[in-house]
Amino acid sequence: LELVLTERCNLACDYCFVTRRGLGRDMSLEVAEAALHLLFDDAPEDARLWVTLFGGEPLFVMPFLREVVGLAKALVKPGQELHFNTTSNGTLITHETAAFLAENDIRVLLSIDGTKEHHDRHRKFRDGSPSFDHVMRGLEVLRKYQAWIGARITVTPESIGNLVSSVEWLNQKGVCQFLIGIAECPEVIWTEEDIGKMDGQIRLLVKYYRRTLEEGIIPLRILDFEASLEDRRKSHGPIWGCEAARNKLCVGPDGKIYPCSRFIALNDGQGAYALGDVFCGIERYDLVDDMQDNRALPRNGCTGCEYAQICAGTCSGVNLELEGNIYSTVYGNCSYQKIFHRLRTEQPDLFAIHRKYPILHSRFTGTGPQPEAQSTPHIRDLLE
């Protein structure tokens, strides 16, 4: 369950899908409590459940975040396994905040776009001043309380040529785990030339990844390198789309329920694909069915693709924003996915290397090997 605690943020990142169009709303405790009941009440007694504290910048409303964490711990039922994570821009991390996050096992994913030059190009404070130095101070504080540091790097056409140098530099600074995403918004245009640079950088990243793991000095995880061709066939073969409206929901500050956080600021900040609200429950099962539609027919851009049987397609929220419907693929993200699909065919051993190094399987995001839950609920089981 993603809880968008606030749409406010102290930064004004020009590619952000929340604050770029959000209305600056804050969630109330009443909405948060109703959302948590939605998660806990109908979930199996042995369910492993995740609450993502999202924004905006969730640390911007730190007192409220503390309340929500306490409330969730009070509401979770015996036998249910509760985990927290949050995504932060890192500028508001203090020793007090870092201690609270560590004490409550809230796993922090920092948004850092690489070296100072590339980070400050898009991630500025609202007054236009650069944020990089503040983020690095926050990183140093967080390292004192959390041994494993993860970061999301968002690359743009301007920065894609420096992806490897950014990952290497951050890895040397103590970042162990990387989520790499590409900026997707109307203002960002990916060209064939940009995709060529992307392909070259990812192949260089493969070399750095292999070398770093073989040396065994600095821990490193790159999640894109941890799903083999066979893994993809098993997990995505018959499935289009991601976890949104399958085993994940998002609740916006106003209490509306969305497939994921990507939908809350669409439609000029009013949101799109609202499935219902936390007080009345799911009302738009037709939209749930749309998100879970596995038919090939609506996805004409994918049916002839050689990777159709191992690819889930591109983000439904991005598709809706840029193409007008949830099914049509977006060029930049589609090209990014194809690069990794080609690598799975060309270098199958690459996607098994991480299994040689069990120490790298951190509990940081829960994406490494975890104890198998006795029962993992499907979203429809929780809603009906």
C-alpha positions in Angstrom: 0.0 0.0 0.0 1.4 3.4 -1.0 0.3 6.3 1.2 0.9 9.7 -0.4 1.3 11.6 2.9 1.7 14.9 1.1 2.0 16.3 -2.3 4.2 19.1 -1.0 8.0 19.1 -1.4 10.9 21.4 -0.7 12.3 20.6 -4.1 10.9 21.4 -7.6 12.3 18.6 -9.7 11.2 19.4 -13.3 10.4 15.7 -14.2 8.5 14.8 -10.9 5.2 13.2 -11.6 3.7 14.4 -8.2 4.8 17.9 -7.4 5.0 18.9 -11.0 1.1 18.8 -11.2 0.0 18.0 -7.7 -2.2 20.4 -5.7 -0.1 20.5 -2.6 -2.5 18.5 -0.5 -1.7 16.8 2.8 -3.2 13.5 4.0 -5.3 13.6 7.2 -5.0 11.0 10.0 -8.6 10.0 9.3 -7.7 9.1 5.7 -4.5 7.3 6.8 -6.4 5.2 9.4 -9.1 4.2 6.9 -6.4 3.3 4.3 -4.5 1.1 6.8 -7.8 -0.7 7.8 -8.3 -1.4 4.1 -4.9 -3.1 4.1 -5.0 -5.0 7.4 -8.6 -5.9 8.0 -9.2 -8.3 5.1 -5.6 -9.5 4.6 -4.8 -13.1 5.7 -3.4 -13.6 9.1 -0.1 -14.7 7.7 0.2 -12.0 5.0 3.5 -10.1 4.5 2.4 -6.5 4.0 4.3 -3.3 2.9 3.4 0.3 3.6 5.3 2.8 1.4 5.4 6.3 2.9 5.4 8.5 -0.2 5.1 12.0 -1.4 5.9 14.8 -2.4 8.6 14.6 0.2 7.4 12.4 3.1 9.9 13.8 5.5 8.4 17.2 4.9 5.6 16.1 7.2 7.7 14.1 9.6 5.4 14.5 12.7 2.6 13.1 10.6 4.8 10.3 9.3 5.5 9.3 12.9 1.8 9.2 13.6 1.1 7.0 10.6 3.9 4.5 11.6 2.6 4.3 15.1 -1.0 3.8 13.9 0.1 1.1 11.5 1.9 -0.8 14.2 -1.2 -0.6 16.4 -3.6 -1.8 13.7 -1.6 -4.7 12.2 -3.0 -8.0 13.3 -1.1 -10.8 15.1 0.7 -13.0 12.5 0.7 -10.3 9.8 4.2 -9.2 8.9 4.5 -5.4 8.5 7.3 -3.6 6.6 7.8 0.0 5.9 9.8 1.9 3.2 10.0 5.4 2.0 11.5 7.4 -0.8 13.2 10.7 0.1 15.1 13.5 -1.6 17.5 13.3 1.3 17.7 17.0 2.0 15.7 16.8 5.3 17.5 13.9 6.9 18.7 14.8 10.4 20.2 12.5 13.1 16.8 12.5 14.9 15.0 11.5 11.7 17.5 8.9 10.7 17.3 7.4 14.2 13.6 7.1 14.0 13.7 5.5 10.6 16.3 3.0 11.8 14.4 2.2 15.0 11.3 1.4 13.0 13.1 -0.4 10.3 11.9 2.0 7.6 14.0 1.4 4.6 15.0 4.6 2.8 15.5 5.0 -0.9 17.3 8.2 -1.8 16.6 10.1 -5.0 20.1 11.1 -6.3 20.7 11.6 -10.0 24.5 11.0 -9.9 27.2 13.6 -9.7 26.6 17.2 -8.7 26.5 18.5 -12.3 23.7 16.0 -13.4 21.8 16.0 -10.1 21.5 19.8 -9.9 20.4 20.2 -13.4 16.9 18.9 -12.6 16.7 18.6 -8.8 16.6 22.1 -7.5 15.0 23.7 -4.5 11.9 25.8 -5.1 14.0 29.0 -5.1 16.1 27.5 -7.9 19.2 26.8 -5.8 21.0 23.5 -6.1 20.2 20.6 -3.8 23.1 18.2 -4.3 25.3 19.3 -1.3 22.2 19.0 1.0 21.5 15.5 -0.3 25.1 14.4 0.3 24.9 15.7 3.9 21.7 13.7 4.4 23.4 10.6 2.9 26.3 10.9 5.3 23.9 11.1 8.3 21.8 8.2 7.0 25.0 6.0 6.7 25.5 6.3 10.4 22.2 4.6 11.1 21.6 2.4 8.0 24.4 0.3 6.7 22.8 -0.4 3.3 22.0 2.6 1.2 19.8 2.5 -1.9 19.3 5.2 -4.5 17.1 5.8 -7.4 18.8 7.5 -10.3 16.5 9.1 -12.8 18.3 9.6 -16.1 17.3 12.2 -18.8 18.6 12.6 -22.4 21.1 15.1 -21.0 22.5 12.8 -18.4 22.2 9.4 -20.0 25.8 9.6 -21.4 27.1 9.7 -17.8 25.1 6.9 -16.2 28.1 4.7 -15.5 30.2 7.4 -14.0 27.3 8.4 -11.8 26.7 4.9 -10.5 30.4 4.3 -10.0 30.8 7.6 -8.1 27.8 7.0 -5.8 28.9 3.4 -5.2 32.2 4.7 -4.0 30.3 7.1 -1.7 28.5 4.2 0.0 25.4 3.7 -2.1 25.0 -0.1 -2.4 21.8 -0.6 -4.4 20.5 1.2 -7.5 17.1 1.6 -9.1 17.6 3.2 -12.5 14.7 4.8 -14.1 14.3 7.1 -17.1 12.5 10.5 -16.9 9.1 10.2 -18.7 7.0 13.4 -18.9 5.7 15.6 -21.8 8.8 17.8 -21.4 11.2 15.0 -21.9 11.7 13.7 -25.5 13.9 10.6 -26.1 15.4 10.4 -29.5 17.0 7.4 -31.4 20.4 9.0 -30.7 19.6 9.1 -26.9 18.6 5.5 -27.0 21.9 4.6 -28.7 23.8 6.3 -25.8 21.6 4.5 -23.3 22.4 1.1 -24.9 26.2 1.9 -24.7 26.0 3.1 -21.1 24.1 0.1 -19.9 26.7 -2.2 -21.6 29.4 -0.3 -19.8 27.5 -0.6 -16.6 27.4 -4.4 -17.1 31.2 -4.4 -17.1 31.4 -2.3 -14.0 28.8 -4.5 -12.3 30.7 -7.7 -13.2 34.1 -6.3 -12.1 32.7 -4.9 -8.8 31.0 -8.2 -7.8 34.1 -10.2 -8.7 36.4 -8.0 -6.7 34.1 -8.3 -3.7 35.2 -5.1 -2.0 32.2 -2.8 -2.4 28.7 -4.3 -2.1 26.6 -3.6 -5.2 23.1 -4.5 -6.3 21.4 -3.3 -9.5 17.9 -4.8 -9.6 17.7 -4.7 -13.4 20.4 -7.3 -13.5 18.6 -9.8 -11.3 15.8 -11.2 -13.4 17.0 -13.8 -16.0 15.2 -14.8 -19.2 13.6 -17.8 -17.4 12.6 -15.6 -14.5 10.9 -13.2 -16.8 9.1 -16.0 -18.6 7.8 -17.3 -15.3 6.8 -13.9 -13.9 5.7 -12.0 -17.0 4.9 -14.6 -19.6 1.1 -14.4 -19.4 0.9 -11.0 -17.7 0.8 -7.5 -19.1 1.4 -4.6 -16.7 3.0 -4.4 -13.2 1.8 -4.8 -9.7 -0.6 -1.8 -9.9 -4.1 -2.9 -9.0 -2.9 -6.4 -8.7 -1.1 -6.6 -5.4 -0.6 -2.9 -4.9 -2.8 0.1 -4.3 -2.1 3.8 -3.7 -4.1 6.2 -1.5 -3.8 9.9 -2.3 -4.1 12.7 0.3 -7.8 13.1 -0.4 -8.5 9.4 0.3 -9.0 8.3 -3.3 -7.7 4.9 -4.2 -5.5 4.6 -7.3 -3.7 1.7 -9.0 -0.3 3.3 -8.0 1.1 6.7 -7.2 1.8 7.5 -10.9 -1.9 8.3 -11.3 -2.6 10.7 -8.5 -1.4 13.9 -10.2 -2.8 13.3 -13.7 -5.7 15.3 -15.1 -4.3 18.7 -13.8 -3.7 17.3 -10.3 -7.2 15.8 -10.0 -6.0 12.3 -10.5 -7.0 9.6 -13.0 -8.2 6.1 -12.8 -9.5 6.5 -9.3 -10.9 3.1 -8.2 -12.9 4.4 -5.2 -12.0 5.8 -1.9 -11.0 4.6 1.6 -14.4 5.2 3.1 -16.6 3.5 0.5 -14.0 1.0 -0.9 -13.5 0.0 -4.5 -16.4 1.1 -6.8 -14.8 1.0 -10.2 -14.1 -2.6 -10.8 -14.2 -1.9 -14.5 -11.0 0.1 -14.1 -9.5 -2.8 -12.0 -10.3 -5.1 -14.9 -8.6 -2.7 -17.3 -5.4 -2.7 -15.2 -5.5 -6.6 -15.1 -6.4 -7.1 -18.7 -4.0 -9.6 -20.1 -5.3 -9.7 -23.6 -2.9 -8.9 -26.4 -5.6 -7.1 -28.5 -5.4 -3.6 -26.8 -1.6 -3.6 -27.0 -1.1 -3.4 -30.8 2.3 -1.9 -30.3 3.5 -5.0 -28.4 1.9 -8.0 -30.1 4.5 -8.2 -32.9 7.5 -7.6 -30.6 10.0 -10.5 -30.2 10.1 -9.8 -26.4 6.3 -9.9 -25.9 6.4 -13.1 -23.9 8.9 -11.8 -21.3 7.9 -8.2 -21.1 5.2 -6.6 -19.0 5.0 -3.5 -21.2 5.7 0.1 -20.1 4.2 1.9 -17.1 0.4 2.2 -17.4 0.4 5.6 -15.7 3.1 7.0 -18.1 1.2 5.4 -21.0 -2.0 7.2 -19.9 -0.2 10.6 -19.5 1.8 10.5 -22.7 -0.3 8.3 -25.1 -3.8 8.8 -23.7 -4.5 5.2 -22.6 -2.9 2.7 -20.3 -2.1 0.2 -23.1 0.0 2.2 -25.6 3.7 1.9 -25.0 6.0 4.9 -24.6 9.1 5.0 -26.8 11.7 5.8 -24.2 10.7 3.2 -21.6 10.0 0.6 -24.3 13.5 1.1 -25.7 15.0 0.9 -22.2 13.2 -2.5 -21.5 14.4 -3.9 -24.9 18.0 -3.2 -24.0 17.7 -5.5 -21.0 15.8 -8.1 -22.9 18.6 -8.2 -25.5 21.1 -8.6 -22.7 19.2 -11.5 -21.2 19.5 -13.3 -24.5 23.2 -12.3 -25.2 24.6 -12.7 -21.7 22.3 -15.1 -19.7 24.9 -15.6 -17.0 24.8 -11.9 -16.2 21.4 -12.3 -14.5 22.6 -15.1 -12.2 25.8 -13.5 -11.0 24.1 -12.0 -7.9 23.2 -15.5 -6.6 26.9 -16.2 -6.1 27.1 -13.4 -3.6 24.5 -14.0 -0.9 25.8 -11.1 1.2 24.4 -8.8 -1.5 20.9 -9.9 -0.8 20.0 -7.1 1.5 16.7 -6.7 3.2 16.8 -3.1 2.1 13.8 -3.2 -0.2 12.6 -6.7 0.2 13.5 -7.5 -3.4 16.2 -10.0 -2.6 15.4 -13.5 -1.4 12.9 -13.4 1.4 11.2 -16.0 3.6 8.2 -17.2 1.6 5.0 -15.9 2.9 2.4 -18.6 3.7 -0.1 -16.6 1.8 0.2 -13.6 -0.6 -3.2 -12.0 -1.2 -4.3 -10.9 -4.6 -5.7 -7.4 -4.6 -9.2 -8.5 -5.5 -9.2 -10.9 -2.5 -8.6 -7.8 -0.3 -11.2 -5.7 -1.9 -14.2 -7.9 -2.3 
